[in-house]
Amino acid sequence: MKQRKHKALSMLGMAMRAGKLVTGDETVLKAVRQGKAALVILAADASDNTKKKFRDKCATYDTNCVEAFDRIALGEAIGKSERVILGLTDAGFAKSIVQSLAESTEVEYID
């Protein structure tokens, strides 16, 4: 039986194709600092140092930050290799993904 892909992962793929998603430490940090990031997604298996760094930056710049999935799932969702950090620059995609993740039990919300 084929495992169903989480709706949020499908939306991440659409956001990537639409050019509304940035990946990588420096690129996501730049988007957060410039106020362009509507949502930051951290892989659950990211290092503690990376998680702290992005949680602190997101709190400082009032950007939503969630921890969901693992690096392999995030990378596959956007058609790339493993990814630990993703930044959504479109509020519509961000809202849809947050709603989808709220229905899941795999997510830890970060205030």
Jmol script that loads the backbone (N, CA, C; Angstrom):
load data "model"
ATOM      1  N   MET A   1       0.836  -1.185   0.000  1.00  0.00           N
ATOM      2  CA  MET A   1       0.000   0.000   0.000  1.00  0.00           C
ATOM      3  C   MET A   1       0.883   1.251   0.000  1.00  0.00           C
ATOM      4  N   LYS A   2       0.582   2.171  -0.880  1.00  0.00           N
ATOM      5  CA  LYS A   2       1.368   3.399  -0.991  1.00  0.00           C
ATOM      6  C   LYS A   2       1.009   4.361   0.140  1.00  0.00           C
ATOM      7  N   GLN A   3       2.037   4.889   0.784  1.00  0.00           N
ATOM      8  CA  GLN A   3       1.806   5.827   1.875  1.00  0.00           C
ATOM      9  C   GLN A   3       1.420   7.187   1.304  1.00  0.00           C
ATOM     10  N   ARG A   4       0.394   7.783   1.878  1.00  0.00           N
ATOM     11  CA  ARG A   4      -0.098   9.076   1.413  1.00  0.00           C
ATOM     12  C   ARG A   4       0.853  10.187   1.855  1.00  0.00           C
ATOM     13  N   LYS A   5       1.145  11.078   0.949  1.00  0.00           N
ATOM     14  CA  LYS A   5       2.025  12.208   1.243  1.00  0.00           C
ATOM     15  C   LYS A   5       1.245  13.265   2.030  1.00  0.00           C
ATOM     16  N   HIS A   6       1.862  13.797   3.037  1.00  0.00           N
ATOM     17  CA  HIS A   6       1.214  14.825   3.850  1.00  0.00           C
ATOM     18  C   HIS A   6       0.906  16.046   2.981  1.00  0.00           C
ATOM     19  N   LYS A   7      -0.257  16.629   3.206  1.00  0.00           N
ATOM     20  CA  LYS A   7      -0.695  17.788   2.420  1.00  0.00           C
ATOM     21  C   LYS A   7       0.322  18.937   2.479  1.00  0.00           C
ATOM     22  N   ALA A   8       0.913  19.146   3.642  1.00  0.00           N
ATOM     23  CA  ALA A   8       1.888  20.234   3.795  1.00  0.00           C
ATOM     24  C   ALA A   8       3.098  20.021   2.887  1.00  0.00           C
ATOM     25  N   LEU A   9       3.525  18.773   2.727  1.00  0.00           N
ATOM     26  CA  LEU A   9       4.667  18.491   1.852  1.00  0.00           C
ATOM     27  C   LEU A   9       4.326  18.792   0.397  1.00  0.00           C
ATOM     28  N   SER A  10       3.107  18.475  -0.001  1.00  0.00           N
ATOM     29  CA  SER A  10       2.671  18.793  -1.366  1.00  0.00           C
ATOM     30  C   SER A  10       2.651  20.300  -1.589  1.00  0.00           C
ATOM     31  N   MET A  11       2.183  21.036  -0.588  1.00  0.00           N
ATOM     32  CA  MET A  11       2.146  22.497  -0.704  1.00  0.00           C
ATOM     33  C   MET A  11       3.553  23.095  -0.752  1.00  0.00           C
ATOM     34  N   LEU A  12       4.495  22.479  -0.055  1.00  0.00           N
ATOM     35  CA  LEU A  12       5.884  22.946  -0.124  1.00  0.00           C
ATOM     36  C   LEU A  12       6.423  22.796  -1.540  1.00  0.00           C
ATOM     37  N   GLY A  13       6.081  21.694  -2.188  1.00  0.00           N
ATOM     38  CA  GLY A  13       6.496  21.491  -3.573  1.00  0.00           C
ATOM     39  C   GLY A  13       5.911  22.540  -4.495  1.00  0.00           C
ATOM     40  N   MET A  14       4.636  22.869  -4.281  1.00  0.00           N
ATOM     41  CA  MET A  14       3.996  23.911  -5.101  1.00  0.00           C
ATOM     42  C   MET A  14       4.651  25.268  -4.856  1.00  0.00           C
ATOM     43  N   ALA A  15       4.949  25.565  -3.592  1.00  0.00           N
ATOM     44  CA  ALA A  15       5.597  26.838  -3.259  1.00  0.00           C
ATOM     45  C   ALA A  15       6.972  26.930  -3.918  1.00  0.00           C
ATOM     46  N   MET A  16       7.698  25.827  -3.951  1.00  0.00           N
ATOM     47  CA  MET A  16       9.020  25.815  -4.586  1.00  0.00           C
ATOM     48  C   MET A  16       8.889  26.106  -6.077  1.00  0.00           C
ATOM     49  N   ARG A  17       7.938  25.441  -6.728  1.00  0.00           N
ATOM     50  CA  ARG A  17       7.740  25.663  -8.163  1.00  0.00           C
ATOM     51  C   ARG A  17       7.273  27.086  -8.461  1.00  0.00           C
ATOM     52  N   ALA A  18       6.554  27.677  -7.509  1.00  0.00           N
ATOM     53  CA  ALA A  18       6.062  29.048  -7.682  1.00  0.00           C
ATOM     54  C   ALA A  18       7.129  30.092  -7.334  1.00  0.00           C
ATOM     55  N   GLY A  19       8.263  29.645  -6.822  1.00  0.00           N
ATOM     56  CA  GLY A  19       9.333  30.575  -6.460  1.00  0.00           C
ATOM     57  C   GLY A  19       9.077  31.302  -5.152  1.00  0.00           C
ATOM     58  N   LYS A  20       8.268  30.727  -4.286  1.00  0.00           N
ATOM     59  CA  LYS A  20       7.909  31.362  -3.017  1.00  0.00           C
ATOM     60  C   LYS A  20       8.567  30.694  -1.817  1.00  0.00           C
ATOM     61  N   LEU A  21       9.667  29.975  -2.065  1.00  0.00           N
ATOM     62  CA  LEU A  21      10.326  29.248  -1.003  1.00  0.00           C
ATOM     63  C   LEU A  21      11.837  29.421  -1.128  1.00  0.00           C
ATOM     64  N   VAL A  22      12.502  29.640   0.005  1.00  0.00           N
ATOM     65  CA  VAL A  22      13.960  29.736   0.021  1.00  0.00           C
ATOM     66  C   VAL A  22      14.507  28.653   0.948  1.00  0.00           C
ATOM     67  N   THR A  23      15.706  28.155   0.635  1.00  0.00           N
ATOM     68  CA  THR A  23      16.306  27.097   1.442  1.00  0.00           C
ATOM     69  C   THR A  23      17.741  27.457   1.790  1.00  0.00           C
ATOM     70  N   GLY A  24      18.233  26.836   2.834  1.00  0.00           N
ATOM     71  CA  GLY A  24      19.617  27.069   3.244  1.00  0.00           C
ATOM     72  C   GLY A  24      19.721  28.111   4.337  1.00  0.00           C
ATOM     73  N   ASP A  25      20.680  27.922   5.217  1.00  0.00           N
ATOM     74  CA  ASP A  25      20.850  28.795   6.383  1.00  0.00           C
ATOM     75  C   ASP A  25      20.896  30.280   6.039  1.00  0.00           C
ATOM     76  N   GLU A  26      21.849  30.651   5.227  1.00  0.00           N
ATOM     77  CA  GLU A  26      22.065  32.075   4.950  1.00  0.00           C
ATOM     78  C   GLU A  26      20.901  32.706   4.188  1.00  0.00           C
ATOM     79  N   THR A  27      20.344  31.982   3.230  1.00  0.00           N
ATOM     80  CA  THR A  27      19.238  32.522   2.434  1.00  0.00           C
ATOM     81  C   THR A  27      17.994  32.726   3.292  1.00  0.00           C
ATOM     82  N   VAL A  28      17.708  31.756   4.154  1.00  0.00           N
ATOM     83  CA  VAL A  28      16.540  31.879   5.034  1.00  0.00           C
ATOM     84  C   VAL A  28      16.774  32.988   6.062  1.00  0.00           C
ATOM     85  N   LEU A  29      17.978  33.067   6.636  1.00  0.00           N
ATOM     86  CA  LEU A  29      18.281  34.148   7.590  1.00  0.00           C
ATOM     87  C   LEU A  29      18.107  35.519   6.947  1.00  0.00           C
ATOM     88  N   LYS A  30      18.557  35.657   5.713  1.00  0.00           N
ATOM     89  CA  LYS A  30      18.415  36.924   4.995  1.00  0.00           C
ATOM     90  C   LYS A  30      16.937  37.277   4.810  1.00  0.00           C
ATOM     91  N   ALA A  31      16.121  36.283   4.435  1.00  0.00           N
ATOM     92  CA  ALA A  31      14.685  36.518   4.250  1.00  0.00           C
ATOM     93  C   ALA A  31      14.018  36.912   5.567  1.00  0.00           C
ATOM     94  N   VAL A  32      14.429  36.279   6.666  1.00  0.00           N
ATOM     95  CA  VAL A  32      13.871  36.613   7.984  1.00  0.00           C
ATOM     96  C   VAL A  32      14.255  38.041   8.359  1.00  0.00           C
ATOM     97  N   ARG A  33      15.530  38.386   8.203  1.00  0.00           N
ATOM     98  CA  ARG A  33      16.002  39.735   8.552  1.00  0.00           C
ATOM     99  C   ARG A  33      15.316  40.819   7.730  1.00  0.00           C
ATOM    100  N   GLN A  34      15.040  40.531   6.461  1.00  0.00           N
ATOM    101  CA  GLN A  34      14.398  41.505   5.575  1.00  0.00           C
ATOM    102  C   GLN A  34      12.878  41.525   5.722  1.00  0.00           C
ATOM    103  N   GLY A  35      12.339  40.663   6.570  1.00  0.00           N
ATOM    104  CA  GLY A  35      10.898  40.615   6.776  1.00  0.00           C
ATOM    105  C   GLY A  35      10.147  39.948   5.639  1.00  0.00           C
ATOM    106  N   LYS A  36      10.842  39.211   4.796  1.00  0.00           N
ATOM    107  CA  LYS A  36      10.207  38.550   3.653  1.00  0.00           C
ATOM    108  C   LYS A  36       9.685  37.156   3.989  1.00  0.00           C
ATOM    109  N   ALA A  37      10.202  36.540   5.033  1.00  0.00           N
ATOM    110  CA  ALA A  37       9.792  35.181   5.398  1.00  0.00           C
ATOM    111  C   ALA A  37       8.495  35.223   6.202  1.00  0.00           C
ATOM    112  N   ALA A  38       7.470  34.538   5.700  1.00  0.00           N
ATOM    113  CA  ALA A  38       6.197  34.452   6.416  1.00  0.00           C
ATOM    114  C   ALA A  38       6.196  33.260   7.370  1.00  0.00           C
ATOM    115  N   LEU A  39       6.996  32.246   7.054  1.00  0.00           N
ATOM    116  CA  LEU A  39       7.063  31.033   7.870  1.00  0.00           C
ATOM    117  C   LEU A  39       8.419  30.370   7.666  1.00  0.00           C
ATOM    118  N   VAL A  40       9.001  29.897   8.761  1.00  0.00           N
ATOM    119  CA  VAL A  40      10.243  29.130   8.698  1.00  0.00           C
ATOM    120  C   VAL A  40       9.932  27.724   9.187  1.00  0.00           C
ATOM    121  N   ILE A  41      10.368  26.725   8.416  1.00  0.00           N
ATOM    122  CA  ILE A  41      10.156  25.328   8.787  1.00  0.00           C
ATOM    123  C   ILE A  41      11.514  24.693   9.060  1.00  0.00           C
ATOM    124  N   LEU A  42      11.658  24.150  10.271  1.00  0.00           N
ATOM    125  CA  LEU A  42      12.879  23.459  10.685  1.00  0.00           C
ATOM    126  C   LEU A  42      12.640  21.956  10.638  1.00  0.00           C
ATOM    127  N   ALA A  43      13.595  21.205  10.137  1.00  0.00           N
ATOM    128  CA  ALA A  43      13.500  19.746  10.166  1.00  0.00           C
ATOM    129  C   ALA A  43      13.616  19.279  11.615  1.00  0.00           C
ATOM    130  N   ALA A  44      12.840  18.267  11.973  1.00  0.00           N
ATOM    131  CA  ALA A  44      12.863  17.755  13.342  1.00  0.00           C
ATOM    132  C   ALA A  44      14.232  17.198  13.715  1.00  0.00           C
ATOM    133  N   ASP A  45      14.990  16.749  12.702  1.00  0.00           N
ATOM    134  CA  ASP A  45      16.306  16.182  12.990  1.00  0.00           C
ATOM    135  C   ASP A  45      17.450  17.177  12.773  1.00  0.00           C
ATOM    136  N   ALA A  46      17.131  18.460  12.759  1.00  0.00           N
ATOM    137  CA  ALA A  46      18.170  19.495  12.667  1.00  0.00           C
ATOM    138  C   ALA A  46      18.959  19.513  13.976  1.00  0.00           C
ATOM    139  N   SER A  47      20.176  20.007  13.924  1.00  0.00           N
ATOM    140  CA  SER A  47      20.996  20.066  15.141  1.00  0.00           C
ATOM    141  C   SER A  47      20.394  21.061  16.132  1.00  0.00           C
ATOM    142  N   ASP A  48      20.688  20.850  17.400  1.00  0.00           N
ATOM    143  CA  ASP A  48      20.181  21.746  18.443  1.00  0.00           C
ATOM    144  C   ASP A  48      20.653  23.174  18.218  1.00  0.00           C
ATOM    145  N   ASN A  49      21.888  23.341  17.760  1.00  0.00           N
ATOM    146  CA  ASN A  49      22.441  24.661  17.499  1.00  0.00           C
ATOM    147  C   ASN A  49      21.647  25.375  16.396  1.00  0.00           C
ATOM    148  N   THR A  50      21.339  24.652  15.320  1.00  0.00           N
ATOM    149  CA  THR A  50      20.567  25.231  14.216  1.00  0.00           C
ATOM    150  C   THR A  50      19.166  25.604  14.680  1.00  0.00           C
ATOM    151  N   LYS A  51      18.534  24.722  15.446  1.00  0.00           N
ATOM    152  CA  LYS A  51      17.187  25.000  15.954  1.00  0.00           C
ATOM    153  C   LYS A  51      17.188  26.262  16.812  1.00  0.00           C
ATOM    154  N   LYS A  52      18.153  26.363  17.734  1.00  0.00           N
ATOM    155  CA  LYS A  52      18.221  27.538  18.610  1.00  0.00           C
ATOM    156  C   LYS A  52      18.457  28.811  17.807  1.00  0.00           C
ATOM    157  N   LYS A  53      19.378  28.740  16.857  1.00  0.00           N
ATOM    158  CA  LYS A  53      19.710  29.901  16.025  1.00  0.00           C
ATOM    159  C   LYS A  53      18.468  30.437  15.312  1.00  0.00           C
ATOM    160  N   PHE A  54      17.699  29.545  14.696  1.00  0.00           N
ATOM    161  CA  PHE A  54      16.538  29.994  13.936  1.00  0.00           C
ATOM    162  C   PHE A  54      15.347  30.345  14.819  1.00  0.00           C
ATOM    163  N   ARG A  55      15.180  29.644  15.934  1.00  0.00           N
ATOM    164  CA  ARG A  55      14.105  30.015  16.863  1.00  0.00           C
ATOM    165  C   ARG A  55      14.339  31.432  17.383  1.00  0.00           C
ATOM    166  N   ASP A  56      15.580  31.722  17.762  1.00  0.00           N
ATOM    167  CA  ASP A  56      15.919  33.051  18.279  1.00  0.00           C
ATOM    168  C   ASP A  56      15.722  34.132  17.222  1.00  0.00           C
ATOM    169  N   LYS A  57      16.199  33.884  16.000  1.00  0.00           N
ATOM    170  CA  LYS A  57      16.039  34.874  14.920  1.00  0.00           C
ATOM    171  C   LYS A  57      14.569  35.107  14.613  1.00  0.00           C
ATOM    172  N   CYS A  58      13.795  34.024  14.543  1.00  0.00           N
ATOM    173  CA  CYS A  58      12.368  34.161  14.234  1.00  0.00           C
ATOM    174  C   CYS A  58      11.644  34.931  15.335  1.00  0.00           C
ATOM    175  N   ALA A  59      12.013  34.685  16.582  1.00  0.00           N
ATOM    176  CA  ALA A  59      11.403  35.416  17.694  1.00  0.00           C
ATOM    177  C   ALA A  59      11.765  36.896  17.619  1.00  0.00           C
ATOM    178  N   THR A  60      13.014  37.189  17.313  1.00  0.00           N
ATOM    179  CA  THR A  60      13.478  38.574  17.211  1.00  0.00           C
ATOM    180  C   THR A  60      12.752  39.337  16.114  1.00  0.00           C
ATOM    181  N   TYR A  61      12.554  38.691  14.972  1.00  0.00           N
ATOM    182  CA  TYR A  61      11.946  39.353  13.813  1.00  0.00           C
ATOM    183  C   TYR A  61      10.461  39.022  13.651  1.00  0.00           C
ATOM    184  N   ASP A  62       9.848  38.453  14.702  1.00  0.00           N
ATOM    185  CA  ASP A  62       8.411  38.158  14.724  1.00  0.00           C
ATOM    186  C   ASP A  62       7.966  37.344  13.498  1.00  0.00           C
ATOM    187  N   THR A  63       8.686  36.264  13.243  1.00  0.00           N
ATOM    188  CA  THR A  63       8.378  35.365  12.135  1.00  0.00           C
ATOM    189  C   THR A  63       7.938  34.024  12.705  1.00  0.00           C
ATOM    190  N   ASN A  64       6.872  33.449  12.143  1.00  0.00           N
ATOM    191  CA  ASN A  64       6.410  32.140  12.593  1.00  0.00           C
ATOM    192  C   ASN A  64       7.456  31.082  12.283  1.00  0.00           C
ATOM    193  N   CYS A  65       7.631  30.149  13.216  1.00  0.00           N
ATOM    194  CA  CYS A  65       8.615  29.085  13.057  1.00  0.00           C
ATOM    195  C   CYS A  65       8.004  27.783  13.558  1.00  0.00           C
ATOM    196  N   VAL A  66       8.055  26.731  12.737  1.00  0.00           N
ATOM    197  CA  VAL A  66       7.554  25.421  13.151  1.00  0.00           C
ATOM    198  C   VAL A  66       8.622  24.370  12.898  1.00  0.00           C
ATOM    199  N   GLU A  67       8.529  23.303  13.657  1.00  0.00           N
ATOM    200  CA  GLU A  67       9.422  22.164  13.480  1.00  0.00           C
ATOM    201  C   GLU A  67       8.577  21.010  12.975  1.00  0.00           C
ATOM    202  N   ALA A  68       8.899  20.496  11.779  1.00  0.00           N
ATOM    203  CA  ALA A  68       8.081  19.437  11.198  1.00  0.00           C
ATOM    204  C   ALA A  68       8.893  18.555  10.270  1.00  0.00           C
ATOM    205  N   PHE A  69       8.525  17.292  10.208  1.00  0.00           N
ATOM    206  CA  PHE A  69       9.122  16.315   9.299  1.00  0.00           C
ATOM    207  C   PHE A  69      10.620  16.150   9.560  1.00  0.00           C
ATOM    208  N   ASP A  70      11.297  15.448   8.687  1.00  0.00           N
ATOM    209  CA  ASP A  70      12.745  15.304   8.802  1.00  0.00           C
ATOM    210  C   ASP A  70      13.400  15.874   7.550  1.00  0.00           C
ATOM    211  N   ARG A  71      14.716  15.943   7.552  1.00  0.00           N
ATOM    212  CA  ARG A  71      15.448  16.577   6.446  1.00  0.00           C
ATOM    213  C   ARG A  71      15.218  15.878   5.114  1.00  0.00           C
ATOM    214  N   ILE A  72      15.050  14.565   5.128  1.00  0.00           N
ATOM    215  CA  ILE A  72      14.829  13.824   3.885  1.00  0.00           C
ATOM    216  C   ILE A  72      13.463  14.160   3.304  1.00  0.00           C
ATOM    217  N   ALA A  73      12.424  14.162   4.146  1.00  0.00           N
ATOM    218  CA  ALA A  73      11.066  14.473   3.680  1.00  0.00           C
ATOM    219  C   ALA A  73      10.982  15.894   3.131  1.00  0.00           C
ATOM    220  N   LEU A  74      11.618  16.847   3.801  1.00  0.00           N
ATOM    221  CA  LEU A  74      11.599  18.234   3.326  1.00  0.00           C
ATOM    222  C   LEU A  74      12.301  18.363   1.979  1.00  0.00           C
ATOM    223  N   GLY A  75      13.439  17.710   1.834  1.00  0.00           N
ATOM    224  CA  GLY A  75      14.171  17.757   0.569  1.00  0.00           C
ATOM    225  C   GLY A  75      13.389  17.130  -0.569  1.00  0.00           C
ATOM    226  N   GLU A  76      12.809  15.961  -0.322  1.00  0.00           N
ATOM    227  CA  GLU A  76      12.030  15.276  -1.357  1.00  0.00           C
ATOM    228  C   GLU A  76      10.808  16.094  -1.762  1.00  0.00           C
ATOM    229  N   ALA A  77      10.201  16.779  -0.805  1.00  0.00           N
ATOM    230  CA  ALA A  77       8.996  17.568  -1.087  1.00  0.00           C
ATOM    231  C   ALA A  77       9.263  18.682  -2.092  1.00  0.00           C
ATOM    232  N   ILE A  78      10.480  19.217  -2.071  1.00  0.00           N
ATOM    233  CA  ILE A  78      10.789  20.333  -2.976  1.00  0.00           C
ATOM    234  C   ILE A  78      11.678  19.915  -4.147  1.00  0.00           C
ATOM    235  N   GLY A  79      11.914  18.618  -4.263  1.00  0.00           N
ATOM    236  CA  GLY A  79      12.695  18.121  -5.389  1.00  0.00           C
ATOM    237  C   GLY A  79      14.183  18.376  -5.276  1.00  0.00           C
ATOM    238  N   LYS A  80      14.681  18.444  -4.067  1.00  0.00           N
ATOM    239  CA  LYS A  80      16.106  18.704  -3.821  1.00  0.00           C
ATOM    240  C   LYS A  80      16.671  17.613  -2.916  1.00  0.00           C
ATOM    241  N   SER A  81      17.956  17.736  -2.604  1.00  0.00           N
ATOM    242  CA  SER A  81      18.558  16.826  -1.630  1.00  0.00           C
ATOM    243  C   SER A  81      18.061  17.225  -0.239  1.00  0.00           C
ATOM    244  N   GLU A  82      18.572  16.593   0.775  1.00  0.00           N
ATOM    245  CA  GLU A  82      18.126  16.864   2.147  1.00  0.00           C
ATOM    246  C   GLU A  82      18.151  18.357   2.468  1.00  0.00           C
ATOM    247  N   ARG A  83      17.117  18.820   3.145  1.00  0.00           N
ATOM    248  CA  ARG A  83      17.029  20.220   3.563  1.00  0.00           C
ATOM    249  C   ARG A  83      16.641  20.280   5.036  1.00  0.00           C
ATOM    250  N   VAL A  84      17.332  21.120   5.795  1.00  0.00           N
ATOM    251  CA  VAL A  84      17.084  21.259   7.227  1.00  0.00           C
ATOM    252  C   VAL A  84      16.224  22.479   7.515  1.00  0.00           C
ATOM    253  N   ILE A  85      16.319  23.496   6.678  1.00  0.00           N
ATOM    254  CA  ILE A  85      15.611  24.754   6.917  1.00  0.00           C
ATOM    255  C   ILE A  85      14.975  25.258   5.631  1.00  0.00           C
ATOM    256  N   LEU A  86      13.702  25.646   5.729  1.00  0.00           N
ATOM    257  CA  LEU A  86      12.975  26.209   4.597  1.00  0.00           C
ATOM    258  C   LEU A  86      12.310  27.497   5.047  1.00  0.00           C
ATOM    259  N   GLY A  87      12.231  28.463   4.154  1.00  0.00           N
ATOM    260  CA  GLY A  87      11.542  29.713   4.443  1.00  0.00           C
ATOM    261  C   GLY A  87      10.510  29.998   3.373  1.00  0.00           C
ATOM    262  N   LEU A  88       9.268  30.197   3.776  1.00  0.00           N
ATOM    263  CA  LEU A  88       8.200  30.538   2.834  1.00  0.00           C
ATOM    264  C   LEU A  88       8.050  32.044   2.783  1.00  0.00           C
ATOM    265  N   THR A  89       8.048  32.596   1.579  1.00  0.00           N
ATOM    266  CA  THR A  89       7.969  34.044   1.425  1.00  0.00           C
ATOM    267  C   THR A  89       6.581  34.500   1.009  1.00  0.00           C
ATOM    268  N   ASP A  90       5.634  33.585   0.926  1.00  0.00           N
ATOM    269  CA  ASP A  90       4.272  33.925   0.537  1.00  0.00           C
ATOM    270  C   ASP A  90       3.333  33.632   1.705  1.00  0.00           C
ATOM    271  N   ALA A  91       2.580  34.639   2.136  1.00  0.00           N
ATOM    272  CA  ALA A  91       1.700  34.487   3.297  1.00  0.00           C
ATOM    273  C   ALA A  91       0.590  33.472   3.048  1.00  0.00           C
ATOM    274  N   GLY A  92       0.096  33.389   1.826  1.00  0.00           N
ATOM    275  CA  GLY A  92      -0.966  32.435   1.499  1.00  0.00           C
ATOM    276  C   GLY A  92      -0.500  30.997   1.646  1.00  0.00           C
ATOM    277  N   PHE A  93       0.662  30.686   1.085  1.00  0.00           N
ATOM    278  CA  PHE A  93       1.229  29.343   1.236  1.00  0.00           C
ATOM    279  C   PHE A  93       1.512  29.056   2.708  1.00  0.00           C
ATOM    280  N   ALA A  94       2.067  30.037   3.407  1.00  0.00           N
ATOM    281  CA  ALA A  94       2.408  29.853   4.817  1.00  0.00           C
ATOM    282  C   ALA A  94       1.165  29.523   5.639  1.00  0.00           C
ATOM    283  N   LYS A  95       0.086  30.250   5.408  1.00  0.00           N
ATOM    284  CA  LYS A  95      -1.159  30.023   6.148  1.00  0.00           C
ATOM    285  C   LYS A  95      -1.703  28.627   5.871  1.00  0.00           C
ATOM    286  N   SER A  96      -1.715  28.220   4.604  1.00  0.00           N
ATOM    287  CA  SER A  96      -2.218  26.897   4.236  1.00  0.00           C
ATOM    288  C   SER A  96      -1.387  25.787   4.867  1.00  0.00           C
ATOM    289  N   ILE A  97      -0.087  25.960   4.871  1.00  0.00           N
ATOM    290  CA  ILE A  97       0.796  24.939   5.443  1.00  0.00           C
ATOM    291  C   ILE A  97       0.624  24.853   6.953  1.00  0.00           C
ATOM    292  N   VAL A  98       0.513  25.988   7.619  1.00  0.00           N
ATOM    293  CA  VAL A  98       0.301  25.985   9.072  1.00  0.00           C
ATOM    294  C   VAL A  98      -1.016  25.292   9.410  1.00  0.00           C
ATOM    295  N   GLN A  99      -2.075  25.571   8.643  1.00  0.00           N
ATOM    296  CA  GLN A  99      -3.364  24.915   8.876  1.00  0.00           C
ATOM    297  C   GLN A  99      -3.254  23.409   8.679  1.00  0.00           C
ATOM    298  N   SER A 100      -2.559  23.006   7.634  1.00  0.00           N
ATOM    299  CA  SER A 100      -2.371  21.584   7.359  1.00  0.00           C
ATOM    300  C   SER A 100      -1.568  20.910   8.470  1.00  0.00           C
ATOM    301  N   LEU A 101      -0.541  21.578   8.941  1.00  0.00           N
ATOM    302  CA  LEU A 101       0.289  21.016  10.005  1.00  0.00           C
ATOM    303  C   LEU A 101      -0.460  20.954  11.334  1.00  0.00           C
ATOM    304  N   ALA A 102      -1.388  21.866  11.550  1.00  0.00           N
ATOM    305  CA  ALA A 102      -2.154  21.885  12.794  1.00  0.00           C
ATOM    306  C   ALA A 102      -3.001  20.622  12.937  1.00  0.00           C
ATOM    307  N   GLU A 103      -3.369  20.026  11.807  1.00  0.00           N
ATOM    308  CA  GLU A 103      -4.170  18.803  11.820  1.00  0.00           C
ATOM    309  C   GLU A 103      -3.311  17.578  12.101  1.00  0.00           C
ATOM    310  N   SER A 104      -2.005  17.730  12.014  1.00  0.00           N
ATOM    311  CA  SER A 104      -1.070  16.624  12.175  1.00  0.00           C
ATOM    312  C   SER A 104      -0.542  16.576  13.601  1.00  0.00           C
ATOM    313  N   THR A 105      -0.068  15.405  13.987  1.00  0.00           N
ATOM    314  CA  THR A 105       0.534  15.265  15.317  1.00  0.00           C
ATOM    315  C   THR A 105       2.054  15.277  15.242  1.00  0.00           C
ATOM    316  N   GLU A 106       2.616  15.457  14.037  1.00  0.00           N
ATOM    317  CA  GLU A 106       4.066  15.413  13.852  1.00  0.00           C
ATOM    318  C   GLU A 106       4.727  16.770  14.077  1.00  0.00           C
ATOM    319  N   VAL A 107       3.987  17.767  14.497  1.00  0.00           N
ATOM    320  CA  VAL A 107       4.490  19.130  14.491  1.00  0.00           C
ATOM    321  C   VAL A 107       4.627  19.676  15.902  1.00  0.00           C
ATOM    322  N   GLU A 108       5.701  20.402  16.125  1.00  0.00           N
ATOM    323  CA  GLU A 108       5.891  21.124  17.374  1.00  0.00           C
ATOM    324  C   GLU A 108       5.897  22.609  17.039  1.00  0.00           C
ATOM    325  N   TYR A 109       4.955  23.359  17.597  1.00  0.00           N
ATOM    326  CA  TYR A 109       4.914  24.796  17.342  1.00  0.00           C
ATOM    327  C   TYR A 109       5.872  25.506  18.267  1.00  0.00           C
ATOM    328  N   ILE A 110       6.526  26.509  17.738  1.00  0.00           N
ATOM    329  CA  ILE A 110       7.546  27.239  18.480  1.00  0.00           C
ATOM    330  C   ILE A 110       7.087  28.683  18.627  1.00  0.00           C
ATOM    331  N   ASP A 111       6.946  29.131  19.856  1.00  0.00           N
ATOM    332  CA  ASP A 111       6.516  30.518  20.089  1.00  0.00           C
ATOM    333  C   ASP A 111       7.691  31.423  20.263  1.00  0.00           C
TER     334      ASP A 111
END
end "model"
wireframe off; spacefill off
backbone 0.3
color backbone group
